[in-house]
Amino acid sequence: MAITYTWTIPTVERNLSDGGITVIHWRCTAVDGDYTASSYGTTSHEPDADAEGFISYDSVTEANCIAWAQAQVGQSEVEAALAARLRLTKP
C-alpha cells in the first residue's frame, strides 16, 4: 500500500502590528494501512510587511503556511524520515 502524507498547521504565531506570521507550528502524518507515524515542529519566519507578496494573518491560508514550512524543513526529507519509521514499525 502507498503511504499517504498529510500536512497540517495546528497554530501560527504572528506580529500584532502588521499581521505577519512569525512562527508556524506544523505536523506531518504518514499513514500506511494500519500504521501511522507523525512529526511535529516549528519554523521561524521574519515577515516584511513592505515586501511584494506579503500576506497578512487575515489573508493567509493553511496552504500558504504548509508551503512555507515545507520549504524551510524540506518536505521530501520529512516524508522520507516518516517512511523509514513506518518501515521499522511494520512487521
N, C-alpha and C positions, 0 to 999 in steps of 0.2 A: 504494500500500500504506500502511496506517496505521502510525504509529510506535508501538512498544512501549517503555514505560519500566519499568525495574526498579531499585528502590531496595534497597540492601544496607548492612549495618553490618559493616565488616571488624573493628572493635575498639571497645572503650569503655575509658575510664579511670574509676576510682571511688575514693571515700574508703574506706580500710580500716576506719575506726572505725564507720561506720554503713551502709556498702554503697551510699551514694548515688552515682549516676552524675554525674561532673563534666565529662567530655568525650566526645562522640560523634563517631567518625570515620565519615563516610557516603560512599556512592558512588551516583550515578545514571547508569545506562547507557540510552541510547536506540538502538533498532535499527529500521532501515527497509530491509527487504530485505537486500542485501549490505553496507549501510553502517552504521557504528556510531560513536557519539560518547559520551563519558562525562565526568563531572565528579566531582571528589573534594573533600571539605572536612571541616571540623570545626566543631562547635558547642560552646560552653561552657555549663555549667549549674551552678546553685547549689542543690543539693538541701537540703531541710529535713526531717530525719527525724521531726520533730514535726508536720508538716503533714498534713492529711487527704488521703488519696490517694497518699501517699508509697509508692514501690515500690523496694525494695532490690534490689541486684545479683542476689541469689539468686532473685528472683521476676520480674525484668524480662524482657520478651520482645523479640525483634527488632522486632516490630510496634510496641511501645511506643517504642523508640528511633527508628524511622523516623518515627513521628508527631511526636515531639519535635523531631527535626532538620528535618522538613518545615515545621513551624510556625515555626521560627526562621529558616530560609533562604528560605522561600517556595517551596513545591512548584511552583506554576504558573510562577514566574519561572525556576527552574532548568530545568524542562522546555521552556519557550519558548526559552531560550538554546540548549539542545541541538538543538531542532528547527531553529533558524536555522543552526547549524553544519552540520547534515545537508543543508539546502538548498544551502549553499555547496559542499559536498563532492560532491553528486550531479551528474552531467553533465546 
